[in-house]
């Protein structure tokens, strides 16, 4: 279980919008850690869009579901690669978490966000996964072996989920604890890759127990393009280990649950003295009481995180390198949420309150090439953030065809006890306090779904959303390649107004949906190129005036026969800077790291008597590395595939291939060009016992 700053709404809203089709009271939603299993039929049930299990075609918000079968058949072994198969979803750079610095792995939905920080909330069973200090996501802490499905709602959802849900929500739903089951995967392949994962569940004495562990290592490839590579450049190995457990127990009308997770990863960026290391411990516990007239949910959560980074100073010919800085970023968070859900006549309502405290600092030991008495050799900055929110949502079935829902949330945000300390070679240390800051924000959301016929429906929604700058953006500078970006303690929160209009078609063997969207983001935080470097930084985080993002999502799934599934999805997103006071050169420029077009096409064949086969093609359009649009990154088409053959006694053999045509493609141009992974293969053995795959 992973946590972050706005856990409040998650637990509670699971029953938030119980539609009043049936005058009888709605059944209590399962606790966040034990999501309801999908029904035996092929009807897809989702919980994220309305915070209540609902059929996918009965949710008034565009929603993409990556189900357990798709996860099991996918050629990608890491969670972020799975997510990028949905064209509306992307991370700041194209590179996989197998090599990318974790701080660049913020989730971007529909192009909302002109920098690498996540503008979308990522949840696991209702508990946020976003790092509380920086907002990024440790994707490798999620083992696909334990994931039942992934639900993606790419529209402003602060009214339902609070601060981090500015651009939408992605929720990972864990596989339920149905009884005794064991799953295991052992695999190895190209680039010295080796992977082992296992999951076991049981119910001794009526207590549901799950334990899972995963270890993954790769010797890596050389990410610096060959033409620019020097003596200091080479492969980029990486390793991660994650282990967790959860328990749940039902006692009368109450359900208790608790869980904890440990995660560590180590990455090298392919250049001497360029590394990143992460260690996290997260924990949580909850209680649900179902009764008359409603259901009460309470969650407690917290975590401790440490992110260490080593940075290099490289000679122009890349023949020599020296350590330029050691970064140490410790943080911790604690939070609680309480919610109450009830049915009153034809209305379903949910109310809740939550609070969270985040404390963190960024400490950099600096190693300048030439140090005088006045040279800064250590820099530290940090503070405390406090969040509190209250939320209410109501839903009404006006007619058998028309559903309406309205939500409203009041957020309070504070920055306190913040300061910056610098130490020169001659000393002593000097501390500069920052003024406290606070803000109240009211975010509404309205949604409607109208069934024209049983097969055709139209939906619309309008929303306002909000995101406060993270401690990372306020106080921690960062370096990618040779580009150093300075922090900015004066950043203001971002506010988004937006809406979407869509239609969906559901036929036997065919589902399709299309959604047009528009978003206007005020005070967006961008990585702005400076006219003159300041203390070695050539960029700084700054608030622009406004950006506009508009586009269209199209998604079609066709099952021509029982064993065959064809899915084609495309996302068009046009994001540009509309106003930028004091920065006229940015007006009209496209947002960095966001292509106009993303496309995915997946064909799968599944017959247990023969084999399971998957072929996947993804198109990524042209994008720009920088805010000035001077560093283009070209388009690319990537092909992946997977084949699996069942053996006996629960065993199966599989082989995967990624980037099968060995395309060379850029993923970053931060002073030095880096490229994505070459063609790779993996051969593995899987084992499963139990009722579910």
N, C-alpha and C positions, 0 to 999 in steps of 0.2 A: 504494500500500500504506500503510495507516495502522496505528499501533501504540499500545499501552497496556500496562497493568501486568501482565497475566498471560498473556502469550503462550505460556507453557510448554506447556500441555496441548494447545493447538490442533494444532500441527504433529504432535505425536506421536500423538494419539489417533485419527487418521484410520483406523488399523487396529485400534484398541483392542479392539473386541468382535467380532472375526471369529468368527461362529458356526460350529460344527463339523458342519454338515450334510454337508460333503464331506471325507473323510479326507485329501485332497490338500492341500498347503500353500496358504493363501490368497494371491492375488496381492498384491504390494506396493501400498499405497495411493499415489496420485500425490502429488507434492509439493504443499504448501499452495497455491502460486501457480498450479498447473495442475490444477484439479479435473477428475475424469473427466467426459467429456461424457455427457449422458443418452442412453440407448439409443434406437434407432430406433423401438421400440414405444412404446405409450402408457404403459407402466409407469413410475411415478415413482420415481427413485432419489434418496435423500437421504443426507447424510453427517454431519449435525450431531448427531442424537439418539444415535448409537452411535459416532461418529467412524470409521465405516467405511461405504463405499457400500452401502446396503441398500434393498430395495423399501420404499416408504412404509408398506405394510400389514404390514411385518415388523419394526417398531421398537416397543419397549415403553415409549414415551413419546408423549404427544399432540404431533403435529407438523403445522404448517401450511406449505404450500409455495406461493409465488407464483412461477410459472414464467416463462420467457422470453416466451411468447405473451401471458400476462396483462400483463406489463410493457410489451410493445410496443403493446398495445391500450388501456392505461389512459389516462383523461383527465388524470391528474396528471403534471406534468413533474418533480416533485421527489421524492427518495427517501423522505422522511418521510411524504409524502402517500400514497405507495404502501403503506407499512407500515401506516398507519392504516386501510386497507381490511380488515385482519384485525382483527376485533372484540376479540380478546384483547390487542391491542397498542395503546398510546397514549403520548403524551408528556404532560408535566406540565400543559400548557395546550393548548387546542384549536387555537391558532393555528399556521399553517404556518411552516416555517423561512424562508419568503419574507419574514416580518416579525418573527418571534419572536427575542428575544435568545438566542444559542446556549446560554447557561447554563441556560435553562429547557427545553432539548430533551433531557432525560434520558428513556430508554425505560422505560416502565412496562408490565409484563406481568401480567395478571390482578390489577391493582390493588395489587401488592406495592410499598409505598413511600408514606409520608405526607409526602413533600416532593419538590421538583423534581429531585433528584439521581437519576441512573440506578441502578436496582436490577437491571438486566439487562446482560449482556455483549453487545456488538455486535462482530462479527468480519467481516473481509473476507479470504476465503481463509485462514482460520485465524489471522489477525493481528488483535489488538483495535483497534477504532476509537475506543473511549472515550478522551476526553482524559485524559492521565495525571495532570494537576493537579486537575481537577474532576469527571471521570467523565461529563460531558455528551458529546453526539455532534454532530459537524459534518456533518449530513446532506447539506449541499449540496456536500461534497467527493466525494460519490458520484454519478457520472453514470449514469443508468439505461441509457444506450447501451451501457455495458460490462458490464452485469449479466446473468448467465445465469439465476439464480434467487435467491430469498430464502427461507431456511428458518427457521422460528420454533418454538422448543421452550420453552413457557411454564411451566417447573417448575424448582425449585431444582436447580442443576447445579454447585455448587461442588466436589463430589467429582470431577467430570470436568474442569471449567474454572477452578476457583479463585475468587478473591475477588469479582470483579465479577458473577459468575453467580448471585448470591443469588436472584433471581426468575426466572432462565431465560437463554436464549441466542437471539440472532438472528444468523444468519450470511448474509453476502452472498457468493455464489459468482460469480466472474468468468467471462465467456465464454472458452472455450478458444482457444488460438492454433492453429487448424486449418490454416493456410496463408495465402495472400494474400487479403485481404478489406478492403473500405473501407465504412464507414458514416458518414453525415453527416445532420444535421438543421439546418434553418434555419427559424425561426418568429418571428412577431410578432403582437401583438394588443392587447387592452385594457390600460389603465393604463400605456401606453408600454412594454409588455413586448417584449423582443427576446431571442432565444435562438439560440445556434449551438453545435453540438457535432460532433465528428468522432472517429473511431477507425479506425486502420489496423494491420493485422497482416501478417507475412510470415515466411519462414524462409530468409533468405540464408545459404548455407553450412551449413545444418542447424541454425542458431541461431534459435529462435523469438523474435520481436520484436513488441512491441505498444507503440503510442504513442496517447495519447488526450488530448483537450483539450475543455473546455466553458467558455463564457462566457454569463452570464445577467444581465439587468438589468430592473428594473421601476421606473417612477416612483412606484408605490405608491398606496394609498388612505389616507384619513384614519381611523385606527383608533379615535380617541377618539369616543365616541358624540356625536351632534349636540347633544343637550340639555346636555352638559357641556363642549363644545368652546369654547375661547377664542381670543384673538388669537395666542397662542403655539403653537397646534395647527394641524397641516396634514397633508399626505400623508407617507407613510413610504417613501421610495425605498430600494432595496437592489440590490447588485451582487455577483456572485461570479465567480471564475475558478479553474479547477482544471486542472492538467496533470500527466500522469504517464507513466511508461514501465516496462516490465519485459522481461527477457530470460530465456530458459531454454535449457539445453543438456544433452543426454543423451550420456554417454560410457560405454559398456559398461553395467555395472550401477549406475552413478552418475548422478545428475541434479543439476545446479547451476541455481540461479535467483537473480535479484536484481531489485530494483525501487526506485523512488523516486517521490515525489509532492510537488507544490507546490500550496498552496491559500491563497486569500485571499478574504475577504468583508467587505463594508461595509454596515451597516444603520443606518437612522434610525428612531426609534420614534414619529415623528409629533409630537414636541414639541421646541422649541428646546433645544439643549445635551443631547440624549438620543440617544447614538449607541453603536454597538458595532463594533469592527474586529478581524479575526482574520488572522493569518499563520502558516502551519505548513509545515514541511518534514519529511517522514518518509521512512525508508529501511529496507531490510532485505535480507538475503541468506541463502540456505539451501543445504543439501547433503543428499541422500538416497542411502544405500547399501543396495541390496537384495541379499540373499544368504542363505546357510544358516548358522545356523538362523533368522535373523530380519532385520528391516529397521531400520536406524538413520537417524534424522532429526535434523538440527541446524539451528537457526535463530538468527540474530543480527538485532537490530532496534533502532531508536532514533528519536528525533525531537526537534525544537525547535519550540516553540509560543510565540506572543505574543498575548495577548488584551488589547485596550485598550477602555475604556469611559468615556463622558462622561455625567455625571449633572447634573440641573437642580434648581434651587429655584424653584418656581412660585408666584406670588401666588394667594390664594384665589379671585379672580375669573378667573384664568388669562389675564390681560391682559398680564402681564409675567413674564419669566423671567430667571434669571441662572445661570451655571455654579456648581454646588455642589461638584463633585469631578471630578478626572481620575484614572481607575484604570489601572494598568499591571501586567499579570500575565504575566511571562515564566516559562517552565518548560522542562525538558528531561528526557529519559528514555533509558535504555540497558538492554538486556536480552538474555538468551540462554536457549535451551531445547534440551535433548537428550532424545530418546525412543528406545525400542527396543521393537519389536513382534515377537511370535513365536507359532507354533502348537505346542503341546505335547500330543500325543495329541488328545483331544476338546476341549481347552481352547484358547482364544485369550487371550493375555495381552499387556498393554502396561505398561511402566514408564517413568517419566521424571522429570526434575528440571528446575527452572527458577529463574531469579533476575532481579530487575529493580530498578533504582534510579531514583527520581524526585526531582528537585530543583525547587523553585518558590517564588515569593514573590508577594505582593500588595502593591503600592505605591500609596497614594492620596494625591494632592495635594488638600488641602481648601481651599475658598474660602468661609468663613463670612460671613454677612451683616454681623456685627459682630465684629471681631477685637481682643481685648485681648492683653496680653503672655503671659497664661497659656493662650490659645486654641491648640488643636492645629491645625497647618496641614499636617502630613504624618504619615502613619501607614504603617508597613511591617511585614509579618509573613510568615514562611515557614519552611521547613525542608526536611528530606530524609526520604523514606520508602524503606524497603528491604523487598523481598518475596522470599521463597524458598519453594519448595514441592517436595514429592515425591509421586508419584502412582502408583497401581497399579490395574489393572482386569482382571477375568477374566470369561469368558463360557462358558456350557456349554449344549449342546442335550441336555436330559435325555431327551426323547422326540421323535419327529417333530412332535408338536403343541406341546410345552412348551419355552420358552427362558427361561433365567435369566441375570442379569448382576449383578455386584457390583463396586463401585468404592470406593476409599478414598484420601483425600488428606490429607497433613499440611502445613499452611501455617504459616510464620513471618512475622511482621510487626513492623517497627520504625519508630518516629518518632525522629529524632535531629537534633541541631543546630538546634532550633527556637527562635525568639525573636521578640519584638515590639519595634519601635522607634517612639517618638513624638517629634515635634519641635513645640515651641510657637513662637509668633511671636517671643518673646524669645530662644528657644533656651536651652541647647543640646539636642541629641537625647539621649533616655534609652532605653536598651535593657534589656529584661527577658527573661532566658532562660526557656524552658520545660523542664520535666523530660523526659528521654527516656522513651519508653513502648515496650512490646513485648508480644507475645502469641503463643501457639501455639494452633492450632485444628485439630481432627481432624474431617473431614467424610466421612460414609459415604453411599452411595446403593445401594438394592436395586431391581431391576426384574424383572418377569416378563411374558411374553406367551404366551397359550394360544389356539391355533386350535381353536375348537369344531367348525367345519367349514371347508372351503376358503374360504367367503365370510364367515364370522363369526369374530371374535376378541375376546377380552377381555384387558385389560392392567391392571397395577397397579404402583405404585412408591412408595417412601418415601425421604425424604432429609433431610439436615441441610445447611444452607448458611450462609455467613459473608460479611460485608462490613465492611472497616475504613473509618473515616471518611477522606475525601479531604483533601488539603492545603487545598482550597477551603473545605470545611465547617469545618475547624479554625481557619483564619486569615483568610479573606477575607469581609468583610461585602458585602452586595449590596442593590441597590435596584430595585424594580419599581414603576412608577407613583410614588406618594408614600410607599410603604411601604419603610422601611429595615430589613433583617434583619441582626442582629449575628452574627459568628462565635463559636465556642466551642472553645477549645483543650483543654477537658476532656472532649470527647466520647469515648464508648466504642464499640467495634464492635457491629454488629448480628448477631444469630443467628436463623436460621429453621429450624423443624421443619415438615415438611409431607408431604403424600401426595396421590395421585390414583388414581382408579378409573375406567376407561373401557371402551367397547366400540366396535367398528368393523365396518362392513358394506361389502363390496366386491362389486359385481355388474357385469355388462356395462352400461356407460353410467351407473352410479350408484355413488357412494361416500358414506358417511356416517360420522360419528364423534361420540360424546358423551362428555364427561369431567367428572366431579365432582371438585372439589379442595378441600383444606383446608390453610391455612398459619397458623402461629403465629409471630409475629415478636417477639423479645425485644430490649429496649433500642433500639427504632426511633428514628431521628433525625428529628425533626419541626421545622417552623417554628412555634414556640410564641408566641402573643400574650402580651406582658408586661403585668403589672398597671400598671406605670408605665414610661414610656420611659426608656431608659438611653443617654446620649450621642446622642440623636436617633433611636435605634432603637426601634421599637415591637414588634419580634419578635426572637427569638433561636433559633438552632438548639439543641435540647436533646434528650437521651434521654428518651423516655417509658418506662413499665414494659413494656407489651406491647400488641400489636394482633393482631386475628384477621381473616383474610380467607378467606371460603369462597364457593363459587359453582359455576357450570356453564357449560361451553363446548359448543356444538352447531355442527356444520359439515356441510353437504350440498352435493354437486356432482352435477348431472344433465346428461347429454348426450342429449337426445331425438332428435337427428339429427346427422350428421357436422359440419354447419356451426354448430350451436347449442350453447351452454353456458350453464347456469343454476347460479348458486351463491348459497346463502343461509347466512349464519353469524350466530350470536348469542352474546354473552358476558354472563352475569350474574355480578356480583362484589359481595359485601357485605363491605366492610372497615370495621372500627370499633375504637376504642380500648377495651381491656379494663382496663388498669391504668395509672395515671399518678401516681406518688407526688408529693405536693405540688401537684398540679394536678387536683383533684377535678372541676372543671367540664368537663374533657375526656373523662371516662369515659362511654362510650356514644356519643360523637360519631362521625360518619362521617369517614373519612379525606378530607382535602382533595383537590380536583381529580380525584376518581374517581367516575364515575357508576355507578349500579347496572346500567344496561343499555347495551349497544352492539350495533347490528345493521347488517349490510351485505347488500345484495342486488344481484347483478350478472348482467346478461343480455348475452351477446355473440353476434354472428353473423359468421362468417368464411368468405367465398367469394372466392378471388382473382379469379374472373371478374367479380364484381360489386362487392363492397365489404366492408370490415370495419367493423362497428358495435358499439359498447359503450354500455350504459346502466347507471348505477350509482346506487343510493340508499343513504344512510347515516343511521342514527338514533343520536343521542347523547342519553342521558338526563340528568336533572337532577343537578347536582353542586354542591359548595360551594367557594368560593374559599379559605376560611380554616379554621383548626383548630377554632374555636368554632361553626362552622356558622351564622354570622349573615349571610353573603353568598351567597345562592343564585344559581346560573347555570342558566337554564332549558334545557329540552330543545329539540332542533331536528332536522328532517329536511332533508338536503341532497341535491340531484340533480345529477349530472355526466353528460356524454356525450361520445363521440368517434366520428367517422366518417372513414374513410380509403379512398381509391380509387387502385388501382395505375394508373400511366400506361404508360410503356415505358422500356426501357433501364435498369431498376433504380430508376426514380423513382416516387414516389407523393405524392399530395396529401392532407393531412388537416386537419380542423378539430375543435377541442374547445370545449366549454362547461362551465363550472363554476359551481356555485350557480345553476342555470338559473332558479329561481323567485325569485332575488334576496332570499333570506331575510336579515333582520337578526338576528344572534344574538351573544350575549356570549361572549367567550373569556377575559376576566379582569376582576377587580374590585379591584385593588390600590390603593385610594384613589381611583381614577378608573376608570370603566367603559370597556373596549375591546371592539371587535366584530371579527368575522371578515370576510374579503374579500367584496365584493359580486359580482354576476354578472360573469363575465369570459369572453372568447372569445380563441382563438388560431388562427391560420391558418399552416400550415407546409408545407414541402417536405422529403421524406426521400429519401435515396439509399442503395442497398445493392448491393454485389457480393460474391460469395463463396458458400460452401456453406450457411452458417447465416444465419437471419434476424437 
